[in-house]
Amino acid sequence: MKKIVVIGLSLMLFCFITGGIYIVKSIFDVTNKLEKVISFQRVEILRDNLVHHIKSAQSDLLLQGSPHQSETDATVQYTSEIETVSNLCLDCHHSFDVTFLLKNLKEDIQEYLALISRTLTIQGNPQLLAQARTEAFANGERLLDQVTSLSIASAHKISSRIDKIREDINKTNNFLIACIILGPIPILFLVFFLFQRFKGSIDILVTSTSELGKGDLNYRIDKPLKDEFAILAESFNSMAASLSIEREKFTSANTLYQTLFESAGDSIMITSLENGSTGQIISANRAACEMYGYSVDELLGMKIFSLSPEKEIEEVIAKIKTVLTGEWVRSRLKRRRKDGTLFWADTSFGLLHLGQKKFLLSFCKDISESLRAEEEQQRANQMALVGQMAAGLAHEIKNPLAGIKVGLDVLKGDLDLKAEDREVFARVINEVARMERLLRVLLNYARPPEPQFDLVDLNVLLDNSIRNAEMSVLQDPAKKIIFKKDFLPNLPLVNADSTQLQQVFLNILLNAADAIEGEGVVTTVTRTDGDDAVLIELLDTGHGIDGATLEKIFNPFFTTKRKGTGLGLSICKRLVEQQHGTIEATSRVGAGTRFIIRIPTAQNKGNVSHG
């Protein structure tokens, strides 16, 4: 293909150069011929001057001896000019024939001038003067005829030369017109030939690059091409094969990265550190979405600072600045979910370089469960300690206390006491009884009885507990509390100890009633939690519990009541856990409290219908 292009361009260049040379030569020849014509024209002018001077001399010859004869000086001037012009005519011609004629003409002019000169010198001899004038005049007429003949011949020659020049100019014009009209034809032919030769190959290459641009790296050029296009097609196929291999490697690496990234149990996020977008989350894995409660799209539109409590944002910014120095930062921070709840997490921040850009790579592990396990372990240790203390107290106090109570009863019956004294004795006896009850509670907490598992219908059990709570609330006329029920029909049976669960329900219902001052509502809801558990929700419209108190309500001996022991909810939690269930509470000040109890269902046991 290169040879064809070079040959075509060479032929075009040769044609242009040849045509240019021809045009230049034609112009040069025409110019030379025009210069010759101009020279002939100058000669004609000299000949006209010669004729004019000869005619003037002839006139002077005719007028000699008359009143109108010219001055002698004028005649001398004419003769001098005739001689000058004849010399110029001879100097302008180089043709042998013309030069010969001009020499003869010059000799005749010299003779004519000699005759004129003679007429001027023999003015005193009239006879000789007349003869000289006649002879000179005849010679002058002969000179005029010779000069006229030469002028006619010269004019004819000039005319023929002008015709030849016009013919040459016409040829040159015709050649230029032919070049202008016909010149583009071979160029167009060559362009069309090369276009047709290139078009098919170029179309194949364009189609191939288009397919490659669409992502089809398996596309290959299988049509035969010629010359350099064949080499280009081979290079294209090699490039496509290399790109296909690289894409497979990249896909495998990306799949591995995505698998590791998405299957990680900890939250992983990549955050921009570029100016104007510092803190912008650009990538987050599935664990991050589950941990914070956002979708991927929501996280990608957020900044990492919005996942921290306001009080810890400055601390996070300080850690990012430390990361920019190249140091990995590990710490335990509070994080914030979409619903606003906070949780503790172990975090790790590091610098990630991708090209020329810097990013923050952050790992976050929710340690709520481990902290809860630690708290449970602490609570278990605390309960074990309380159990030991309760057992010791019960052993050391119960019997002496019973003796005191018996002694007080005997004294109260035997002694003759005043009414005021009897009231004191009664009050002491009641306090001793209260201490006995407290000891029983301690013993129950320290050594709860083993649950007696049986199939239990929680709707029925809750209904009985609500009735007992209503009876207890009626004893306080200042309270007007409505107990509402929202039971799920056909609630699955649970395998539990009904006595212990009823103790739990009644305790929570009475606590809810105590939290309501005046009028209020206590609502009990039952529903299923999947196929393996039942949920019981107990809600009140009381004054609510603040966050600090809410964290401690299940701790032993923690109470907000003046007469409470602080063991009620601790015992409830322990009893629920003995049923293999869970209990938790949520509350807001002024918005009431909600207890959620989860009890596993009795698998493969029948359901009971309730009206």
C-alpha positions as CSV (number, residue, x, y, z in Angstrom):
1,M,0.0,0.0,0.0
2,K,2.9,2.4,0.7
3,K,4.3,1.7,-2.8
4,I,1.0,2.5,-4.4
5,V,0.7,5.8,-2.5
6,V,4.3,6.8,-3.2
7,I,4.0,5.9,-6.9
8,G,0.7,7.9,-7.2
9,L,2.1,10.9,-5.4
10,S,5.3,10.8,-7.5
11,L,3.3,10.7,-10.8
12,M,1.2,13.6,-9.6
13,L,4.3,15.5,-8.6
14,F,6.0,14.7,-11.9
15,C,2.9,16.0,-13.8
16,F,2.9,19.2,-11.8
17,I,6.6,19.8,-12.3
18,T,6.4,19.0,-16.1
19,G,3.4,21.3,-16.5
20,G,5.1,24.0,-14.6
21,I,8.3,23.8,-16.7
22,Y,6.3,23.9,-19.9
23,I,4.4,27.0,-18.7
24,V,7.5,28.8,-17.6
25,K,9.3,28.0,-20.9
26,S,6.2,29.1,-22.9
27,I,6.1,32.4,-21.0
28,F,9.9,32.9,-21.5
29,D,9.6,32.3,-25.2
30,V,6.7,34.6,-25.6
31,T,8.5,37.3,-23.6
32,N,11.6,37.0,-25.8
33,K,9.5,37.3,-28.9
34,L,7.6,40.3,-27.5
35,E,11.0,41.9,-26.8
36,K,12.0,41.4,-30.4
37,V,8.7,42.8,-31.6
38,I,9.3,45.8,-29.4
39,S,12.8,46.2,-30.9
40,F,11.3,46.1,-34.4
41,Q,8.8,48.7,-33.3
42,R,11.7,50.9,-32.2
43,V,13.3,50.4,-35.6
44,E,10.1,51.4,-37.3
45,I,10.1,54.6,-35.2
46,L,13.7,55.3,-36.3
47,R,12.7,54.7,-39.9
48,D,9.7,57.0,-39.6
49,N,12.1,59.6,-38.2
50,L,14.5,59.0,-41.1
51,V,11.7,59.4,-43.7
52,H,10.6,62.6,-41.9
53,H,14.0,64.1,-42.0
54,I,14.6,63.1,-45.6
55,K,11.2,64.6,-46.6
56,S,12.2,67.8,-44.7
57,A,15.5,67.9,-46.5
58,Q,13.6,67.4,-49.8
59,S,11.3,70.3,-49.0
60,D,14.4,72.5,-48.3
61,L,15.8,71.5,-51.7
62,L,12.6,72.5,-53.4
63,L,12.4,75.8,-51.6
64,Q,16.0,76.9,-52.1
65,G,16.1,80.2,-54.0
66,S,12.5,81.1,-53.0
67,P,11.4,83.5,-50.3
68,H,10.3,80.5,-48.2
69,Q,13.6,78.7,-48.2
70,S,14.8,77.4,-44.8
71,E,17.8,78.7,-43.1
72,T,21.1,77.0,-43.8
73,D,21.4,76.0,-40.2
74,A,18.1,74.1,-40.3
75,T,19.2,72.2,-43.5
76,V,22.4,71.3,-41.8
77,Q,20.5,70.1,-38.8
78,Y,18.3,67.9,-40.9
79,T,21.2,66.3,-42.7
80,S,22.9,65.7,-39.4
81,E,19.8,64.0,-38.0
82,I,19.5,61.8,-41.1
83,E,23.1,60.7,-40.6
84,T,22.4,59.9,-36.9
85,V,19.2,57.9,-37.6
86,S,20.9,55.9,-40.4
87,N,23.7,55.0,-37.9
88,L,21.1,53.9,-35.3
89,C,19.3,51.8,-37.9
90,L,22.5,50.1,-38.7
91,D,23.4,49.4,-35.1
92,C,20.0,47.8,-34.3
93,H,20.1,45.0,-36.9
94,H,22.3,41.9,-37.0
95,S,20.8,39.9,-39.8
96,F,23.3,39.6,-42.7
97,D,20.8,40.5,-45.4
98,V,19.3,43.4,-43.5
99,T,22.7,44.7,-42.5
100,F,23.8,44.5,-46.2
101,L,20.7,46.5,-47.3
102,L,21.2,49.0,-44.5
103,K,24.9,49.5,-45.5
104,N,23.9,50.2,-49.0
105,L,21.2,52.5,-47.7
106,K,23.8,54.3,-45.6
107,E,26.1,54.7,-48.6
108,D,23.2,56.2,-50.5
109,I,22.4,58.5,-47.6
110,Q,26.0,59.6,-47.5
111,E,25.8,60.4,-51.2
112,Y,22.5,62.2,-50.6
113,L,24.0,64.2,-47.8
114,A,27.0,65.0,-50.0
115,L,24.7,66.3,-52.7
116,I,22.8,68.5,-50.2
117,S,26.0,69.8,-48.9
118,R,27.1,70.7,-52.4
119,T,23.9,72.7,-53.0
120,L,24.8,74.7,-50.0
121,T,28.3,75.5,-51.2
122,I,27.6,76.5,-54.9
123,Q,25.0,79.1,-54.3
124,G,26.9,81.6,-56.6
125,N,26.6,79.3,-59.7
126,P,23.0,79.0,-60.6
127,Q,23.5,76.5,-63.4
128,L,25.5,74.1,-61.2
129,L,23.2,74.7,-58.3
130,A,20.1,73.7,-60.3
131,Q,21.8,70.6,-61.5
132,A,22.9,69.7,-58.0
133,R,19.5,70.3,-56.6
134,T,17.9,68.1,-59.3
135,E,20.4,65.3,-58.7
136,A,20.1,65.6,-54.9
137,F,16.2,65.6,-55.1
138,A,16.2,62.5,-57.3
139,N,18.6,60.8,-54.9
140,G,16.3,61.7,-52.0
141,E,13.3,60.3,-53.7
142,R,15.2,57.1,-54.3
143,L,16.1,57.0,-50.6
144,L,12.5,57.5,-49.6
145,D,11.5,54.5,-51.8
146,Q,14.2,52.3,-50.2
147,V,13.2,53.3,-46.7
148,T,9.5,52.8,-47.4
149,S,10.3,49.4,-48.9
150,L,12.2,48.5,-45.7
151,S,9.4,49.7,-43.5
152,I,6.8,47.7,-45.4
153,A,9.0,44.5,-45.1
154,S,9.6,45.2,-41.5
155,A,5.9,45.8,-40.8
156,H,5.1,42.5,-42.5
157,K,7.7,40.7,-40.4
158,I,6.4,42.3,-37.2
159,S,2.9,41.3,-38.1
160,S,3.9,37.7,-38.7
161,R,5.9,37.6,-35.5
162,I,2.9,39.1,-33.5
163,D,0.7,36.4,-35.1
164,K,3.2,33.8,-34.0
165,I,3.4,35.2,-30.5
166,R,-0.5,35.2,-30.3
167,E,-0.5,31.6,-31.4
168,D,2.1,30.7,-28.7
169,I,0.0,32.6,-26.1
170,N,-3.1,30.8,-27.2
171,K,-1.3,27.4,-27.0
172,T,-0.2,28.3,-23.5
173,N,-3.7,29.4,-22.5
174,N,-5.1,26.2,-23.9
175,F,-2.6,24.2,-22.0
176,L,-3.4,26.0,-18.8
177,I,-7.2,25.5,-19.4
178,A,-6.5,21.8,-20.1
179,C,-4.5,21.5,-16.9
180,I,-7.2,23.2,-14.9
181,I,-10.0,21.1,-16.4
182,L,-8.2,17.8,-17.0
183,G,-5.6,18.1,-14.2
184,P,-8.0,17.2,-11.3
185,I,-9.2,14.1,-13.2
186,P,-6.1,11.9,-12.6
187,I,-6.0,13.3,-9.0
188,L,-9.6,12.4,-8.5
189,F,-9.0,9.0,-10.0
190,L,-6.0,8.4,-7.8
191,V,-8.0,9.6,-4.7
192,F,-10.9,7.4,-5.7
193,F,-8.7,4.5,-6.2
194,L,-6.9,5.0,-2.8
195,F,-10.3,5.7,-1.1
196,Q,-11.8,2.5,-2.4
197,R,-8.6,0.6,-1.5
198,F,-8.7,2.1,2.1
199,K,-12.4,2.3,2.7
200,G,-13.0,-1.4,3.1
201,S,-10.1,-1.9,5.4
202,I,-10.8,1.2,7.4
203,D,-14.5,0.2,7.8
204,I,-13.4,-3.2,9.2
205,L,-11.0,-1.5,11.6
206,V,-13.6,1.1,12.7
207,T,-16.2,-1.7,13.3
208,S,-13.6,-3.6,15.3
209,T,-12.6,-0.7,17.5
210,S,-16.3,0.1,18.0
211,E,-17.0,-3.4,19.2
212,L,-13.9,-3.2,21.4
213,G,-15.2,0.1,22.8
214,K,-18.5,-1.6,23.7
215,G,-16.6,-4.0,25.8
216,D,-16.6,-7.0,23.5
217,L,-13.0,-8.1,24.1
218,N,-13.6,-11.4,22.3
219,Y,-14.1,-9.7,19.0
220,R,-11.4,-10.5,16.4
221,I,-10.8,-9.3,12.8
222,D,-11.1,-12.5,10.7
223,K,-11.4,-10.9,7.3
224,P,-8.3,-10.8,5.1
225,L,-6.7,-7.4,4.7
226,K,-3.7,-6.3,2.6
227,D,-0.4,-4.6,3.2
228,E,-0.2,-2.5,6.3
229,F,-3.8,-3.1,7.2
230,A,-3.1,-6.7,7.7
231,I,-0.3,-5.8,10.1
232,L,-2.7,-3.4,11.9
233,A,-5.4,-6.1,12.1
234,E,-2.9,-8.5,13.6
235,S,-1.9,-5.9,16.1
236,F,-5.5,-5.2,16.9
237,N,-6.2,-8.9,17.5
238,S,-3.2,-9.2,19.8
239,M,-4.3,-6.1,21.7
240,A,-7.8,-7.5,22.1
241,A,-6.5,-10.8,23.3
242,S,-4.2,-9.1,25.8
243,L,-7.0,-6.9,27.0
244,S,-9.3,-9.9,27.4
245,I,-6.7,-11.7,29.5
246,E,-6.1,-8.6,31.6
247,R,-9.9,-8.1,32.1
248,E,-10.2,-11.7,33.2
249,K,-7.4,-11.1,35.7
250,F,-9.1,-7.9,36.8
251,T,-12.5,-9.5,37.1
252,S,-11.0,-12.4,39.2
253,A,-9.2,-9.9,41.4
254,N,-12.3,-7.7,41.7
255,T,-14.5,-10.7,42.5
256,L,-12.1,-11.8,45.2
257,Y,-12.0,-8.2,46.5
258,Q,-15.8,-7.9,46.5
259,T,-16.1,-11.3,48.1
260,L,-13.7,-10.4,50.9
261,F,-15.1,-6.9,51.1
262,E,-18.8,-7.9,51.3
263,S,-18.3,-11.1,53.4
264,A,-16.3,-9.3,56.1
265,G,-18.2,-9.4,59.4
266,D,-16.9,-6.0,60.3
267,S,-17.9,-2.7,58.8
268,I,-15.5,-1.5,56.1
269,M,-15.7,2.0,54.5
270,I,-13.6,4.0,52.2
271,T,-13.8,7.8,52.7
272,S,-12.4,10.6,50.5
273,L,-9.7,12.9,51.9
274,E,-9.7,15.2,48.9
275,N,-10.3,19.0,49.4
276,G,-13.9,19.8,49.1
277,S,-15.1,16.2,49.8
278,T,-13.2,15.3,52.9
279,G,-15.1,12.7,54.9
280,Q,-17.4,11.8,51.9
281,I,-18.1,8.0,52.0
282,I,-17.4,6.5,48.6
283,S,-17.6,2.8,49.4
284,A,-19.2,0.7,52.1
285,N,-19.7,-3.1,52.5
286,R,-22.8,-5.0,53.5
287,A,-21.8,-5.2,57.2
288,A,-21.6,-1.4,57.3
289,C,-25.1,-1.1,56.0
290,E,-26.4,-3.6,58.6
291,M,-24.4,-2.1,61.4
292,Y,-25.6,1.5,60.8
293,G,-29.1,0.7,59.4
294,Y,-28.6,2.6,56.1
295,S,-28.8,1.4,52.5
296,V,-25.6,1.5,50.4
297,D,-27.0,4.5,48.4
298,E,-27.7,6.4,51.6
299,L,-24.3,5.8,53.0
300,L,-22.6,6.9,49.8
301,G,-24.4,10.2,50.1
302,M,-23.2,10.8,53.7
303,K,-20.1,11.9,55.5
304,I,-18.4,9.7,58.0
305,F,-18.8,12.4,60.7
306,S,-22.6,11.9,60.7
307,L,-22.0,8.3,62.0
308,S,-20.5,9.7,65.2
309,P,-22.3,11.4,68.2
310,E,-21.8,15.2,68.1
311,K,-19.6,15.1,71.1
312,E,-17.1,12.8,69.4
313,I,-16.9,14.5,66.0
314,E,-13.9,16.5,67.0
315,E,-12.2,13.3,68.2
316,V,-12.8,11.7,64.9
317,I,-11.4,14.7,63.0
318,A,-8.3,14.6,65.2
319,K,-7.8,10.9,64.4
320,I,-8.1,11.6,60.6
321,K,-5.4,14.2,60.9
322,T,-3.2,11.6,62.6
323,V,-4.0,9.1,59.8
324,L,-2.8,11.7,57.3
325,T,0.7,11.4,58.8
326,G,0.8,7.8,57.8
327,E,-0.1,6.3,61.2
328,W,-2.8,3.7,61.8
329,V,-5.2,4.7,64.6
330,R,-7.1,2.2,66.7
331,S,-9.6,3.2,69.4
332,R,-13.0,2.4,70.9
333,L,-15.6,4.9,69.9
334,K,-19.3,5.4,70.2
335,R,-21.1,5.2,66.8
336,R,-24.6,6.3,65.9
337,R,-27.2,4.3,63.9
338,K,-29.8,5.6,61.5
339,D,-32.5,5.4,64.2
340,G,-30.3,7.5,66.5
341,T,-29.2,4.7,68.9
342,L,-25.6,4.7,70.0
343,F,-23.3,1.7,70.3
344,W,-19.7,1.0,71.2
345,A,-17.4,-0.1,68.5
346,D,-13.7,-0.9,68.1
347,T,-12.4,1.2,65.2
348,S,-9.3,1.2,63.1
349,F,-8.4,4.0,60.7
350,G,-5.6,4.0,58.1
351,L,-4.4,5.8,55.0
352,L,-5.2,4.3,51.5
353,H,-3.4,5.5,48.4
354,L,-5.2,5.0,45.0
355,G,-3.2,6.7,42.3
356,Q,-2.5,10.3,43.3
357,K,-5.5,10.4,45.6
358,K,-5.7,9.7,49.3
359,F,-8.5,7.9,51.0
360,L,-9.4,6.9,54.6
361,L,-9.8,3.2,55.1
362,S,-11.9,2.5,58.2
363,F,-12.8,-0.8,60.0
364,C,-15.5,-0.9,62.6
365,K,-16.6,-3.8,64.8
366,D,-19.8,-3.6,66.9
367,I,-18.9,-4.7,70.4
368,S,-22.3,-4.3,71.8
369,E,-22.8,-8.0,72.2
370,S,-19.4,-8.6,73.8
371,L,-20.0,-5.7,76.2
372,R,-23.5,-7.1,77.0
373,A,-21.9,-10.5,77.6
374,E,-19.4,-8.8,79.9
375,E,-22.2,-7.1,81.7
376,E,-24.1,-10.4,81.9
377,Q,-21.1,-12.0,83.4
378,Q,-20.6,-9.3,85.9
379,R,-24.3,-9.5,86.7
380,A,-24.0,-13.3,87.1
381,N,-21.0,-12.8,89.4
382,Q,-23.0,-10.2,91.3
383,M,-26.0,-12.5,91.6
384,A,-23.8,-15.3,92.8
385,L,-22.4,-13.0,95.4
386,V,-25.9,-11.8,96.4
387,G,-26.9,-15.4,96.6
388,Q,-24.1,-16.2,99.0
389,M,-24.9,-13.1,101.0
390,A,-28.6,-13.9,101.0
391,A,-28.1,-17.5,102.1
392,G,-25.8,-16.3,104.9
393,L,-28.2,-13.6,106.0
394,A,-31.1,-16.0,105.8
395,H,-29.2,-18.5,108.0
396,E,-28.0,-15.9,110.4
397,I,-31.1,-13.7,110.6
398,K,-34.1,-15.9,109.9
399,N,-34.1,-18.0,113.1
400,P,-33.3,-15.0,115.5
401,L,-35.9,-13.0,113.7
402,A,-38.5,-15.7,114.2
403,G,-37.6,-15.8,117.9
404,I,-38.0,-12.1,118.2
405,K,-41.4,-12.2,116.5
406,V,-42.6,-15.0,118.8
407,G,-41.4,-13.1,121.9
408,L,-43.1,-10.0,120.8
409,D,-46.4,-11.8,120.2
410,V,-46.2,-13.4,123.7
411,L,-45.3,-10.1,125.3
412,K,-48.1,-8.3,123.5
413,G,-50.6,-10.9,124.8
414,D,-49.3,-11.2,128.4
415,L,-48.5,-7.6,129.3
416,D,-51.1,-5.1,130.2
417,L,-50.1,-2.4,127.9
418,K,-51.5,1.0,127.1
419,A,-53.0,1.6,123.7
420,E,-50.0,3.6,122.6
421,D,-47.7,0.7,123.7
422,R,-49.7,-1.9,121.9
423,E,-49.5,0.2,118.7
424,V,-45.7,0.3,119.1
425,F,-45.7,-3.5,119.6
426,A,-47.9,-4.0,116.5
427,R,-45.6,-1.7,114.4
428,V,-42.5,-3.6,115.5
429,I,-44.2,-6.9,114.7
430,N,-45.2,-5.7,111.2
431,E,-41.6,-4.6,110.5
432,V,-40.3,-8.0,111.6
433,A,-42.8,-9.6,109.2
434,R,-41.6,-7.2,106.4
435,M,-38.0,-8.3,107.2
436,E,-39.1,-12.0,106.9
437,R,-40.7,-11.2,103.5
438,L,-37.5,-9.5,102.4
439,L,-35.5,-12.6,103.4
440,R,-37.8,-14.8,101.4
441,V,-37.3,-12.5,98.4
442,L,-33.6,-12.7,98.9
443,L,-33.7,-16.5,99.1
444,N,-35.9,-16.6,95.9
445,Y,-33.4,-14.4,94.1
446,A,-30.4,-16.3,95.4
447,R,-31.8,-19.7,94.9
448,P,-34.8,-19.5,92.5
449,P,-36.8,-22.7,92.3
450,E,-36.2,-24.8,89.2
451,P,-38.9,-24.0,86.5
452,Q,-41.5,-26.6,85.9
453,F,-41.9,-26.5,82.1
454,D,-45.2,-27.2,80.5
455,L,-47.2,-26.0,77.4
456,V,-48.5,-22.6,78.2
457,D,-51.0,-20.4,76.4
458,L,-49.5,-16.9,77.0
459,N,-52.8,-15.1,76.0
460,V,-54.6,-16.9,78.9
461,L,-51.7,-16.4,81.3
462,L,-51.6,-12.6,80.5
463,D,-55.3,-12.3,80.8
464,N,-55.2,-13.7,84.4
465,S,-52.2,-11.4,85.2
466,I,-54.1,-8.3,83.9
467,R,-57.1,-9.2,86.1
468,N,-54.9,-9.5,89.2
469,A,-53.3,-6.1,88.3
470,E,-56.7,-4.5,87.9
471,M,-57.8,-5.8,91.3
472,S,-54.7,-4.4,92.9
473,V,-55.1,-1.0,91.2
474,L,-58.7,-0.7,92.3
475,Q,-57.4,-0.4,95.9
476,D,-56.0,3.1,95.0
477,P,-59.0,5.3,94.2
478,A,-56.6,8.1,92.9
479,K,-55.6,6.0,89.9
480,K,-57.9,5.5,86.9
481,I,-55.9,3.1,84.7
482,I,-57.3,1.3,81.7
483,F,-55.7,-2.1,80.8
484,K,-55.9,-2.7,77.1
485,K,-55.3,-6.1,75.4
486,D,-54.1,-6.6,71.8
487,F,-53.7,-10.4,71.6
488,L,-52.9,-12.3,68.5
489,P,-55.4,-15.1,68.0
490,N,-54.1,-18.6,67.6
491,L,-50.9,-17.7,69.4
492,P,-48.4,-20.6,69.4
493,L,-47.9,-22.3,72.7
494,V,-44.7,-21.9,74.6
495,N,-42.8,-24.4,76.8
496,A,-42.4,-22.5,80.1
497,D,-43.2,-22.3,83.8
498,S,-46.6,-20.6,84.1
499,T,-46.1,-19.6,87.7
500,Q,-42.8,-17.9,87.1
501,L,-44.0,-16.1,84.0
502,Q,-47.2,-14.9,85.8
503,Q,-44.9,-13.5,88.5
504,V,-43.0,-11.7,85.8
505,F,-46.1,-10.3,84.1
506,L,-47.7,-9.2,87.3
507,N,-44.6,-7.4,88.5
508,I,-44.2,-5.5,85.3
509,L,-47.9,-4.6,85.1
510,L,-47.9,-3.3,88.7
511,N,-44.7,-1.3,88.0
512,A,-46.5,0.2,85.0
513,A,-49.4,1.2,87.1
514,D,-47.1,2.7,89.7
515,A,-45.5,4.8,87.0
516,I,-48.9,6.4,86.0
517,E,-50.1,9.2,88.1
518,G,-53.9,9.7,87.9
519,E,-55.3,8.5,84.5
520,G,-53.4,6.4,82.1
521,V,-53.3,3.3,79.9
522,V,-51.4,0.0,80.1
523,T,-51.4,-2.0,76.9
524,T,-50.4,-5.6,76.5
525,V,-49.6,-6.9,73.0
526,T,-48.8,-10.5,71.8
527,R,-47.5,-11.4,68.4
528,T,-45.1,-13.9,66.8
529,D,-41.5,-13.4,66.1
530,G,-41.0,-15.6,63.1
531,D,-41.8,-19.3,63.6
532,D,-39.7,-19.9,66.7
533,A,-40.7,-17.3,69.3
534,V,-43.6,-15.2,70.8
535,L,-43.2,-11.6,71.7
536,I,-45.0,-9.9,74.6
537,E,-45.0,-6.1,74.8
538,L,-46.2,-4.3,77.9
539,L,-46.5,-0.5,77.3
540,D,-47.6,2.2,79.7
541,T,-48.3,6.0,79.4
542,G,-46.3,6.8,82.6
543,H,-43.7,9.4,83.2
544,G,-41.0,7.3,81.5
545,I,-37.4,6.6,82.5
546,D,-34.2,8.5,81.6
547,G,-31.4,6.8,79.8
548,A,-29.0,6.6,82.8
549,T,-31.7,4.9,85.0
550,L,-32.8,2.7,82.1
551,E,-29.4,1.1,82.0
552,K,-29.6,0.0,85.6
553,I,-33.2,-1.1,86.1
554,F,-32.3,-4.8,85.9
555,N,-29.4,-4.4,88.4
556,P,-30.0,-6.0,91.9
557,F,-31.0,-3.6,94.6
558,F,-31.5,-0.7,92.2
559,T,-34.8,1.0,92.7
560,T,-36.4,4.4,92.3
561,K,-39.2,3.6,94.8
562,R,-39.0,4.6,98.4
563,K,-40.3,1.2,99.7
564,G,-38.8,-1.0,96.9
565,T,-36.2,-3.7,97.4
566,G,-34.6,-3.2,94.0
567,L,-34.9,-7.0,93.3
568,G,-38.2,-7.1,91.4
569,L,-37.0,-6.6,87.8
570,S,-33.7,-8.4,88.6
571,I,-35.8,-11.5,89.6
572,C,-38.0,-11.0,86.4
573,K,-35.0,-11.0,84.2
574,R,-33.6,-14.1,85.9
575,L,-36.9,-15.9,85.6
576,V,-37.3,-15.0,81.9
577,E,-33.8,-16.2,81.2
578,Q,-34.7,-19.5,82.9
579,Q,-37.5,-19.9,80.3
580,H,-34.7,-19.5,77.7
581,G,-36.2,-16.1,76.8
582,T,-35.0,-12.4,76.8
583,I,-36.4,-9.2,78.3
584,E,-35.5,-5.7,77.4
585,A,-36.9,-2.2,78.0
586,T,-37.1,1.0,76.1
587,S,-38.3,4.3,77.5
588,R,-38.3,8.1,77.0
589,V,-39.1,10.6,79.7
590,G,-42.7,11.8,79.4
591,A,-43.5,9.1,76.8
592,G,-43.9,6.0,78.9
593,T,-42.0,2.7,79.0
594,R,-42.1,-0.5,76.9
595,F,-41.0,-4.0,78.0
596,I,-40.4,-6.6,75.4
597,I,-40.3,-10.2,76.4
598,R,-39.4,-12.9,73.9
599,I,-40.2,-16.6,74.8
600,P,-39.4,-19.5,72.4
601,T,-42.3,-21.5,71.1
602,A,-43.0,-25.1,71.8
603,Q,-41.7,-26.7,68.6
604,N,-43.9,-29.3,67.0
605,K,-46.7,-28.7,69.5
606,G,-50.2,-27.8,68.5
607,N,-51.8,-24.4,68.6
608,V,-54.7,-23.4,70.7
609,S,-57.4,-21.2,69.5
610,H,-58.8,-18.4,71.6
611,G,-62.0,-16.5,71.2
